[in-house]
Amino acid sequence: MRDCAVKEKETTPPLPFNLIKLQQHMNKRFGLTAAQTLEITQALREKYKAITYNRSDCNYLSDEQFADAPNILAALKEKPEFMHVATEPGIKSKAFDDSKISAHTAIIPTINVPDISALSDLEAKVYQAIARQYLVQFMRNKKYLEATGSVDVAGEVFSYKAKTTVDPGFETLLKGSSSENKEVNDESSDDEVGTAFESVSELKAGDSGSCRETSVTEKTTPPALFTEATLLAALVRIADFVSDPVIKKLLKDKDRDNEAEHGGIGTSATRSAIIETLKTRNFITLDKSKIIPTETGIAFFNALPDIATQPDMTALWSEQQTLIEQGSLSVDDFISKLMTFLTEQVSQVDVGEIKGEHKPREGGLPRLESPCPNCGKEIVASAKTYACTGCTFKVWATIADKKITASQVETLIKKGKTVEIKGFVSKKTGKSFSAMLVLQDKTTGAVSFEFAKKK
């Protein structure tokens, strides 16, 4: 045995909720969707005037709110649900920090404490979660003993750690016995079984023994499917999923003044709506709280240009907004570039695998909006070609192993050239490449490749 030690340590209370953290908590604890939690907090704020701004992305509170705390604590203590909570108004937790608040502060109770019995079941659950997370800011830290050390076995070094609680402090509220208080905040759930601590706390450097048996208790598993709680957490730190160092930096720089965000996409106010939209459009479904992409969702994802499925655009648009703030890019130029970009990307959408309600014209194949450039008659789309109904003009539906979409053919006919299309495959090398299609012959529909000039 070596490096054996037993140390006294403390854990501070978890910060008050912002909207994302509250939505995660309510999803884990009670299975509420992000949209449900948002709707309930809206009612608690507008109908009951019982909580502060509910769409906040901040976990911190102001010094002014610390000064108001005795009045709010007194109002909460008048209710039987909080009457016996051991708070000390003079305790100033790390949550009270003017330097870390943004446009809004964390979600906390106001002095207008409602009658809990008059609330709906879900309203009561959400309100009590907010109130408890506020109350623990005025409770003692959790104190515990931690035993650590390492064992040398046949040249391999194994470390151990065990803990035992000395004073539960704020955890007496978060680990209460009532049905409302069963979940401990992730930041503070670090207690260990006392017998494990007792076993290792007596060990001293230089002690030796024999290994009687071993067992594997955990092994590597694939990443778990998302729940709404874990998806919300991922949206806050989307930069962690980005490999490109430039894009990663841009995403993190975007949130450098917001401690609650770590290179995320969306906002506290929009993320729940995004998830609900995906459900409504049948792009995702829930299976025992796990989020599963549907066939429609997968087909939609596959139809989109690569850049639309990556967080890169959030980073790049944020960079453009910074340039506007600095005066080196005008709003008009930004909008012009944006419209050009969107037009190009929409033209690359491949809807071939998406099953929808669109029906072709009665008695025939679907028609393109653009007339034939040779004779002016209609062009019909089939599995193999886009062909004129009045002459020999036709464009193959698949060119160099790449499915050509109707919108791309429309652009080809109208402008004589498409935007750059990705995913062509060379017959000679088998490698993929990107190119623009150019209409060489308006009579036959023959096309050729044109490659973008290297910058």
C-alpha positions in Angstrom: 0.0 0.0 0.0 1.2 3.6 -0.6 0.0 7.2 -0.6 -2.7 6.3 2.0 -4.6 9.3 3.4 -7.9 10.3 5.0 -8.9 13.9 4.5 -11.8 16.1 5.5 -13.6 17.6 2.6 -16.7 19.7 1.8 -19.2 19.9 -1.1 -21.0 23.2 -1.7 -24.7 23.3 -2.6 -25.6 23.0 -6.3 -26.4 26.3 -8.0 -30.0 27.5 -8.5 -31.7 26.4 -11.7 -31.6 28.0 -15.0 -34.2 26.8 -17.5 -32.1 24.1 -19.1 -31.0 22.6 -15.7 -34.6 22.7 -14.5 -35.8 21.0 -17.7 -33.2 18.3 -17.3 -34.1 17.8 -13.6 -37.8 17.5 -14.3 -37.2 15.1 -17.2 -35.0 12.8 -15.1 -37.1 12.9 -12.0 -40.6 13.0 -13.3 -40.4 12.4 -17.0 -41.7 15.9 -18.0 -40.8 17.1 -21.5 -38.8 20.3 -21.9 -41.9 21.9 -23.3 -44.0 20.9 -20.4 -41.6 22.3 -17.9 -41.4 25.6 -19.8 -45.2 25.9 -20.0 -45.5 25.2 -16.2 -42.8 27.8 -15.3 -44.6 30.3 -17.5 -47.8 29.7 -15.5 -45.9 30.0 -12.2 -44.4 33.3 -13.3 -47.4 34.9 -15.0 -50.4 33.4 -13.2 -49.0 33.1 -9.7 -46.2 35.6 -9.8 -44.3 32.9 -7.8 -41.0 32.7 -9.6 -38.5 35.1 -11.3 -37.9 35.2 -15.1 -38.4 31.6 -16.2 -36.4 31.5 -19.5 -33.1 32.5 -18.0 -29.9 30.8 -19.0 -28.0 32.0 -15.9 -27.4 30.0 -12.7 -26.2 32.9 -10.5 -27.9 35.5 -8.3 -27.1 39.2 -7.5 -26.0 40.8 -4.3 -29.3 42.6 -4.3 -31.1 39.3 -4.3 -29.0 38.2 -1.3 -30.2 41.3 0.6 -33.8 40.3 -0.3 -33.3 36.7 0.8 -34.5 37.0 4.5 -37.9 38.1 3.3 -38.2 35.2 0.7 -37.0 32.6 3.2 -39.5 33.9 5.8 -42.3 33.6 3.2 -41.3 30.0 2.3 -41.1 29.0 6.0 -44.7 30.0 6.4 -45.7 27.0 4.2 -45.8 23.5 5.8 -43.7 22.1 3.0 -40.7 24.2 4.0 -41.4 25.0 7.6 -38.7 22.6 9.0 -35.9 23.4 6.6 -32.8 24.4 8.5 -31.7 27.6 6.7 -29.3 30.3 7.8 -30.0 33.7 6.0 -26.4 34.8 6.7 -24.9 32.1 4.6 -23.8 33.5 1.2 -23.3 30.7 -1.2 -21.2 30.8 -4.4 -24.4 31.5 -6.3 -24.4 35.1 -5.3 -21.9 36.7 -7.6 -22.7 39.9 -9.5 -19.8 39.3 -11.9 -21.5 36.1 -13.3 -25.0 37.3 -13.9 -26.2 38.0 -17.4 -29.3 39.8 -18.6 -31.3 37.7 -16.1 -30.5 35.7 -12.9 -31.3 32.2 -11.9 -34.9 31.0 -11.5 -35.9 31.4 -7.8 -39.0 31.9 -5.8 -40.4 35.4 -5.3 -42.0 36.6 -2.1 -45.4 35.6 -3.5 -45.2 32.0 -2.2 -48.3 30.1 -3.4 -50.5 27.7 -1.5 -48.9 24.4 -2.7 -52.2 22.5 -2.3 -53.8 25.0 -4.7 -51.4 24.2 -7.5 -51.8 21.3 -9.9 -49.7 18.2 -9.3 -47.1 19.1 -11.9 -47.1 22.8 -11.0 -46.3 21.8 -7.4 -43.5 19.5 -8.4 -41.8 22.2 -10.5 -42.3 24.9 -7.9 -40.9 22.8 -5.1 -37.9 21.8 -7.2 -37.2 25.5 -7.7 -37.8 26.4 -4.1 -35.5 23.6 -2.8 -32.7 24.6 -5.1 -33.0 28.1 -3.7 -33.2 27.0 0.0 -30.0 25.0 -0.2 -28.1 28.2 -0.9 -28.6 29.0 2.8 -27.8 25.6 4.3 -24.5 24.2 5.5 -22.0 22.5 3.1 -22.0 18.8 3.1 -18.9 17.5 5.0 -17.3 14.1 4.5 -14.2 12.1 5.0 -12.4 10.7 1.9 -9.9 7.9 2.1 -7.5 7.5 -0.8 -4.5 5.4 -1.7 -3.0 3.0 -4.2 -2.1 -0.7 -4.3 0.8 -2.2 -6.2 -0.2 -5.6 -7.6 2.4 -7.4 -9.7 3.8 -4.2 -11.0 0.3 -2.7 -11.8 -0.9 0.2 -9.7 -4.6 0.4 -8.7 -6.0 3.5 -6.9 -8.9 3.5 -4.5 -11.2 6.1 -3.0 -14.1 5.8 -0.5 -16.1 8.4 1.3 -18.3 8.7 4.4 -20.6 11.6 5.3 -19.9 13.5 8.5 -22.5 16.2 8.2 -25.0 15.9 5.3 -25.7 19.7 5.4 -27.8 20.8 2.4 -28.4 17.1 1.4 -30.9 16.7 4.2 -33.2 18.6 1.9 -32.2 17.2 -1.5 -32.2 13.6 -0.1 -35.4 14.0 2.0 -37.7 11.0 2.5 -40.8 12.5 0.9 -41.7 11.6 -2.7 -40.8 15.0 -3.8 -37.2 14.9 -2.6 -35.7 11.6 -3.8 -33.3 12.9 -6.3 -29.9 14.4 -5.3 -28.4 17.0 -7.6 -25.7 15.4 -9.8 -23.1 17.9 -8.3 -23.6 16.6 -4.8 -24.3 12.9 -5.1 -20.9 11.6 -4.1 -21.6 9.5 -0.9 -20.2 6.0 -0.5 -21.3 3.0 1.5 -19.9 3.4 5.0 -18.5 -0.1 5.2 -16.3 0.5 2.2 -14.8 3.6 3.9 -14.3 1.7 7.1 -12.4 -1.0 5.3 -9.9 1.2 3.5 -9.6 4.1 6.0 -7.5 1.9 8.3 -4.9 1.1 5.6 -1.4 2.6 6.0 1.5 3.0 3.6 3.6 -0.1 3.6 0.7 -2.5 4.5 0.6 -5.6 2.3 -1.9 -8.4 1.6 -2.9 -11.0 -0.9 -5.4 -10.8 -3.8 -8.0 -13.4 -3.2 -10.4 -12.7 -6.0 -11.2 -10.2 -8.7 -14.4 -9.3 -10.6 -15.3 -7.0 -13.4 -18.2 -4.7 -12.4 -18.2 -2.4 -15.5 -17.2 -2.6 -19.1 -17.1 -0.3 -22.0 -20.6 0.2 -23.6 -21.8 2.1 -26.7 -23.0 5.7 -26.0 -26.5 5.6 -24.5 -29.4 6.9 -26.5 -30.4 10.4 -25.7 -33.2 11.3 -23.4 -34.6 14.8 -23.4 -32.5 15.6 -20.4 -29.2 14.4 -21.9 -30.1 16.0 -25.3 -30.6 19.3 -23.7 -27.2 18.9 -21.9 -25.6 18.1 -25.3 -27.2 21.1 -27.0 -25.5 23.4 -24.4 -22.0 21.9 -25.1 -22.3 21.0 -28.8 -18.6 22.2 -29.2 -17.6 18.9 -27.5 -18.9 17.0 -30.5 -16.9 19.1 -33.0 -13.5 17.8 -34.2 -12.5 20.9 -36.3 -10.4 23.0 -33.9 -11.4 26.3 -35.7 -15.2 25.6 -35.5 -14.8 24.4 -31.9 -13.0 27.6 -31.0 -15.6 29.8 -32.7 -18.4 28.0 -30.9 -16.8 28.4 -27.5 -15.8 32.0 -28.2 -19.5 32.7 -28.9 -20.4 31.8 -25.3 -17.3 33.1 -23.6 -19.3 35.6 -21.5 -22.0 33.0 -20.5 -20.8 30.5 -17.9 -24.0 28.4 -18.4 -23.2 27.8 -22.1 -20.2 25.9 -23.5 -20.4 26.3 -27.3 -24.0 25.4 -27.6 -26.7 25.7 -30.3 -30.1 27.2 -29.7 -31.1 29.1 -26.6 -32.9 28.3 -23.4 -36.1 29.7 -24.9 -35.9 27.8 -28.2 -34.5 24.3 -27.4 -37.7 22.8 -26.0 -39.6 24.1 -29.1 -37.0 22.5 -31.4 -37.5 19.1 -29.7 -41.2 19.4 -29.9 -41.0 20.4 -33.6 -39.0 17.2 -34.3 -41.7 15.2 -32.6 -44.6 16.9 -34.4 -43.0 16.4 -37.8 -42.4 12.7 -37.0 -38.6 13.1 -37.2 -38.1 11.5 -33.7 -40.2 9.4 -31.4 -39.9 8.4 -27.7 -39.4 4.8 -26.5 -39.5 4.7 -22.7 -38.0 8.2 -22.6 -35.3 7.3 -25.1 -35.2 9.5 -28.3 -35.3 7.4 -31.4 -35.0 8.8 -35.0 -37.8 7.7 -37.3 -37.3 6.5 -40.9 -38.7 9.9 -42.0 -36.2 11.7 -39.8 -33.3 9.6 -41.1 -34.3 10.2 -44.7 -34.7 13.9 -44.0 -31.2 14.0 -42.5 -29.7 12.1 -45.4 -31.4 14.5 -47.9 -29.8 17.6 -46.4 -26.4 19.1 -47.5 -23.6 18.2 -45.1 -23.3 21.7 -43.7 -26.9 21.7 -42.6 -26.3 18.7 -40.4 -23.3 20.2 -38.6 -23.0 23.0 -36.0 -20.5 24.8 -38.3 -23.1 27.3 -39.5 -23.9 28.4 -35.9 -20.2 29.1 -35.4 -19.8 30.9 -38.7 -22.9 33.0 -38.3 -21.7 34.0 -34.9 -18.4 35.1 -36.4 -20.3 37.2 -39.0 -22.4 38.8 -36.2 -19.1 39.7 -34.4 -17.8 41.3 -37.6 -21.1 43.4 -37.8 -20.6 44.5 -34.2 -17.0 45.5 -35.0 -18.2 47.5 -38.1 -16.2 45.4 -40.6 -19.3 43.8 -42.2 -22.6 45.5 -43.0 -26.0 44.0 -42.2 -27.0 44.2 -45.9 -23.8 42.3 -47.0 -24.5 39.7 -44.4 -28.1 39.2 -45.5 -27.0 39.1 -49.2 -24.4 36.4 -48.5 -26.9 34.5 -46.4 -29.6 34.5 -49.1 -27.0 33.3 -51.7 -25.9 30.6 -49.3 -29.4 29.4 -48.5 -30.4 29.3 -52.2 -27.3 27.2 -53.0 -28.0 24.8 -50.1 -31.7 24.3 -50.9 -30.8 23.4 -54.5 -28.6 20.5 -53.1 -31.4 19.0 -51.0 -32.0 15.4 -52.2 -35.6 14.4 -51.4 -35.5 11.1 -53.2 -35.8 9.0 -50.0 -38.4 11.1 -48.2 -41.9 9.8 -48.2 -44.5 12.6 -48.1 -48.0 13.4 -49.2 -47.1 15.0 -52.5 -48.9 13.3 -55.4 -48.0 13.6 -59.1 -50.4 15.0 -61.5 -53.3 12.7 -62.2 -52.6 10.3 -65.0 -48.9 10.9 -65.3 -45.4 11.5 -63.8 -44.5 14.6 -61.8 -43.6 17.7 -64.0 -40.8 20.2 -63.5 -41.9 23.9 -63.2 -39.4 25.0 -65.8 -40.3 24.3 -69.5 -37.9 22.5 -71.9 -35.1 24.9 -73.0 -35.3 23.4 -76.5 -39.1 23.3 -77.4 -40.8 24.9 -74.4 -42.9 21.9 -73.5 -43.2 20.2 -70.1 -40.4 18.0 -68.6 -41.4 14.9 -66.7 -39.4 13.3 -63.9 -39.0 9.6 -63.7 -36.7 7.3 -61.8 -34.1 7.4 -64.6 -34.5 10.7 -66.4 -35.9 14.2 -66.5 -37.2 14.1 -70.1 -39.1 16.5 -72.3 -42.6 15.5 -73.5 -42.1 17.1 -76.9 -38.5 16.6 -78.0 -35.3 14.6 -77.3 -34.1 16.8 -74.4 -33.3 14.8 -71.3 -31.1 14.9 -68.3 -30.1 11.7 -66.5 -31.5 11.4 -63.0 -28.2 9.8 -61.8 -24.8 11.1 -63.0 -21.6 9.6 -61.8 -23.4 7.7 -59.0 -25.0 10.9 -57.7 -28.8 11.3 -57.6 -29.6 14.6 -59.3 -32.6 16.3 -57.7 -35.5 18.1 -59.4 -34.4 21.4 -57.9 -30.9 21.0 -59.3 -32.3 20.3 -62.8 -34.5 23.4 -62.5 -31.4 25.4 -61.7 -29.5 23.8 -64.6 -32.3 24.7 -67.0 -32.8 28.3 -65.8 -29.2 29.3 -65.3 -27.3 26.8 -67.6 -25.3 25.7 -64.6 -25.9 24.3 -61.1 -24.2 25.3 -57.9 -21.4 22.9 -56.8 -22.8 19.5 -56.0 -21.1 17.1 -53.7 -21.0 13.3 -53.9 -20.1 12.5 -57.5 -17.9 9.3 -57.8 -15.2 8.9 -60.4 -15.4 5.7 -62.5 -11.7 5.6 -62.9 -10.5 6.2 -59.3 -13.6 5.4 -57.3 -13.1 8.6 -55.4 -15.8 11.1 -54.6 -15.6 14.7 -55.9 -17.6 17.9 -56.1 -18.5 19.8 -59.3 -21.0 22.0 -61.0 -23.1 20.6 -63.9 -23.1 22.7 -67.0 -25.8 22.4 -69.7 -23.7 21.8 -72.9 -26.5 21.1 -75.4 -30.1 22.5 -75.0 -31.3 20.1 -77.7 -30.2 16.8 -76.2 -29.7 17.8 -72.5 -26.0 16.8 -72.5 -24.1 18.1 -69.5 -20.5 18.4 -68.5 -18.6 19.0 -65.2 -17.1 22.3 -64.2 -14.8 22.4 -61.2 -14.6 25.3 -58.8 -11.4 27.3 -59.0 -9.1 26.7 -56.0 -8.6 29.7 -53.9 
